[in-house]
Amino acid sequence: MELKSNKFKNFFKRYGALALAGVFTVAIALTVALTVTNRDLEVSTTDLAFQLPMNNAEVIRDYDENYPQYYDILNKWQIHLGVDLTSNTDTSVMSVLDGTVTDVYSNNLEGNVVEITHANGFVSTYSSLADGVLVSEGDEVTKGQKIGEASNTAGKEFDDEIALHFMLFKDGVEVDPNDYLDLGLK
């Protein structure tokens, strides 16, 4: 037993400092890695000041991911992952933030649509725009820049009512625009 004990002591006399240095190096590397990783995951939206997509607008159908709403045109119930806005005084539609137009398209359900990619993983979509959209794919836009006019081109939601269907995505997932836009009094 004494022989094994002496070997153990001799090993630590020779390599103990190296083993201790290795343990400390690994501990420091893990601390740095975890600190940097956590810092990268933190995203602040306090630097982003969203503008309303329409002036003098009122909400005619709010975002609701929990309770399906009935759509006469589609004759079915479904959740509403956007905000529908209308205005009697100004149908202009503006970009809510600076960004790049990443898609402009049209179909029977959504009407004319503009998609804008913004900083920090945000993407906004503006549906039911009138013909003659003012931006094209690849255009850089600024917050408040007019991109089109609200209309009734979306067959999915609006019979003859002029309105905008606005959606907001964060990292590819629909989010409630009310969390970022001041729609409380609308």
C-alpha positions as CSV (number, residue, x, y, z in Angstrom):
1,M,0.0,0.0,0.0
2,E,2.9,2.3,0.8
3,L,4.3,1.8,-2.7
4,K,1.0,2.9,-4.4
5,S,0.8,5.9,-2.1
6,N,4.4,6.9,-3.0
7,K,3.7,6.7,-6.7
8,F,0.6,8.9,-6.3
9,K,2.7,11.5,-4.3
10,N,5.5,11.4,-6.9
11,F,3.0,11.8,-9.7
12,F,1.5,14.9,-8.1
13,K,5.0,16.3,-7.2
14,R,6.0,16.1,-10.9
15,Y,2.7,16.8,-12.7
16,G,0.5,18.4,-10.1
17,A,1.2,22.0,-11.2
18,L,0.4,21.0,-14.9
19,A,-2.8,19.2,-13.9
20,L,-3.9,22.2,-11.8
21,A,-3.0,24.6,-14.7
22,G,-5.1,22.4,-17.1
23,V,-8.1,22.5,-14.8
24,F,-7.9,26.3,-14.4
25,T,-7.5,26.7,-18.2
26,V,-10.6,24.6,-18.9
27,A,-12.6,26.5,-16.2
28,I,-11.6,29.9,-17.7
29,A,-12.4,28.7,-21.2
30,L,-15.8,27.5,-20.2
31,T,-16.6,30.7,-18.3
32,V,-15.6,32.8,-21.4
33,A,-17.6,30.6,-23.7
34,L,-20.7,30.7,-21.6
35,T,-20.5,34.4,-21.1
36,V,-20.0,35.1,-24.9
37,T,-22.8,32.7,-25.8
38,N,-25.3,34.3,-23.4
39,R,-24.3,37.8,-24.6
40,D,-25.0,36.7,-28.2
41,L,-28.5,35.4,-27.2
42,E,-29.6,38.7,-25.6
43,V,-31.4,40.9,-28.1
44,S,-32.6,44.3,-27.1
45,T,-35.5,45.9,-28.9
46,T,-35.2,49.1,-26.9
47,D,-33.1,50.5,-29.7
48,L,-35.9,49.8,-32.2
49,A,-38.7,52.4,-32.2
50,F,-41.5,51.0,-34.3
51,Q,-43.9,53.4,-36.2
52,L,-47.5,52.6,-36.9
53,P,-48.1,51.3,-40.4
54,M,-51.0,53.7,-40.9
55,N,-51.8,57.2,-39.5
56,N,-55.2,57.9,-37.9
57,A,-56.1,54.2,-38.1
58,E,-58.3,52.1,-36.0
59,V,-58.0,48.4,-35.3
60,I,-60.9,46.5,-36.9
61,R,-59.6,43.0,-36.2
62,D,-56.9,42.5,-33.6
63,Y,-54.2,39.8,-33.3
64,D,-55.5,36.7,-31.5
65,E,-53.6,33.4,-31.5
66,N,-55.9,31.7,-28.9
67,Y,-59.4,32.1,-30.2
68,P,-60.4,31.4,-33.8
69,Q,-62.4,34.0,-35.6
70,Y,-65.0,33.3,-38.3
71,Y,-64.3,34.5,-41.9
72,D,-67.5,34.8,-44.0
73,I,-65.5,34.8,-47.2
74,L,-63.7,31.6,-46.4
75,N,-66.7,30.1,-44.5
76,K,-64.3,28.8,-41.8
77,W,-62.9,29.6,-38.4
78,Q,-59.1,30.4,-38.0
79,I,-56.8,32.2,-35.7
80,H,-55.8,35.8,-36.6
81,L,-52.1,36.3,-36.6
82,G,-52.1,39.9,-37.7
83,V,-53.7,43.3,-37.1
84,D,-56.2,44.7,-39.5
85,L,-56.2,48.5,-39.6
86,T,-58.4,51.0,-41.5
87,S,-58.6,54.8,-41.7
88,N,-61.3,57.1,-43.0
89,T,-58.8,60.0,-43.5
90,D,-55.6,58.4,-44.7
91,T,-55.0,55.1,-46.5
92,S,-51.3,55.5,-46.8
93,V,-49.2,52.5,-45.6
94,M,-45.7,53.1,-44.2
95,S,-42.8,50.9,-43.2
96,V,-42.7,50.4,-39.4
97,L,-38.8,50.4,-39.4
98,D,-35.9,50.8,-41.7
99,G,-35.3,47.7,-43.7
100,T,-35.0,46.0,-47.1
101,V,-37.9,44.9,-49.2
102,T,-37.5,41.2,-49.5
103,D,-40.7,40.3,-51.4
104,V,-43.5,41.9,-53.3
105,Y,-46.3,39.7,-54.6
106,S,-50.0,39.3,-55.2
107,N,-52.6,36.6,-54.8
108,N,-56.3,36.2,-54.4
109,L,-56.3,35.6,-50.7
110,E,-53.9,38.3,-49.5
111,G,-54.1,40.8,-52.3
112,N,-51.0,42.8,-53.0
113,V,-48.3,42.1,-50.3
114,V,-45.0,43.8,-49.4
115,E,-42.5,42.0,-47.0
116,I,-39.7,44.0,-45.4
117,T,-36.8,42.6,-43.4
118,H,-35.6,44.7,-40.5
119,A,-32.8,44.5,-37.9
120,N,-32.7,42.1,-35.0
121,G,-34.6,39.3,-36.9
122,F,-37.8,41.3,-37.5
123,V,-39.9,41.0,-40.7
124,S,-43.1,42.9,-41.4
125,T,-45.7,42.1,-44.0
126,Y,-48.3,44.5,-45.4
127,S,-51.3,42.8,-47.1
128,S,-54.3,44.1,-49.0
129,L,-52.4,46.9,-50.6
130,A,-53.8,48.7,-53.6
131,D,-52.4,48.2,-57.1
132,G,-49.3,50.4,-57.8
133,V,-47.2,49.4,-54.8
134,L,-44.4,52.0,-54.4
135,V,-41.5,49.7,-53.6
136,S,-39.8,46.8,-55.3
137,E,-37.9,43.8,-54.1
138,G,-34.4,44.9,-53.1
139,D,-35.3,48.5,-52.2
140,E,-34.0,50.0,-49.0
141,V,-36.8,51.7,-47.1
142,T,-36.7,54.0,-44.1
143,K,-39.1,54.0,-41.1
144,G,-42.2,56.0,-42.1
145,Q,-41.6,55.7,-45.8
146,K,-44.8,55.3,-47.8
147,I,-44.9,51.9,-49.5
148,G,-48.4,51.9,-50.8
149,E,-52.1,52.4,-50.0
150,A,-54.5,50.2,-48.0
151,S,-57.2,48.6,-50.2
152,N,-59.7,45.8,-50.4
153,T,-57.5,43.5,-52.6
154,A,-57.3,40.7,-49.9
155,G,-60.2,38.4,-50.7
156,K,-59.4,36.5,-47.5
157,E,-60.7,39.1,-45.0
158,F,-62.2,42.2,-46.4
159,D,-65.4,42.3,-48.5
160,D,-65.4,45.9,-49.7
161,E,-63.8,47.5,-46.7
162,I,-60.5,49.3,-47.3
163,A,-58.0,47.9,-44.7
164,L,-54.4,46.8,-44.1
165,H,-53.6,43.4,-42.8
166,F,-50.3,43.8,-40.9
167,M,-48.2,41.0,-39.6
168,L,-44.9,41.0,-37.6
169,F,-42.4,38.2,-37.3
170,K,-39.4,37.8,-35.0
171,D,-36.9,35.1,-36.0
172,G,-39.4,33.5,-38.4
173,V,-42.3,33.3,-35.9
174,E,-45.4,35.4,-35.9
175,V,-45.5,37.8,-32.9
176,D,-48.3,40.1,-31.6
177,P,-47.8,43.5,-33.2
178,N,-49.3,45.0,-30.1
179,D,-46.1,44.1,-28.2
180,Y,-44.1,46.5,-30.5
181,L,-46.6,49.0,-31.9
182,D,-48.6,51.5,-29.9
183,L,-52.0,50.2,-30.9
184,G,-53.6,50.5,-27.5
185,L,-55.7,53.6,-28.3
186,K,-56.5,52.6,-31.8
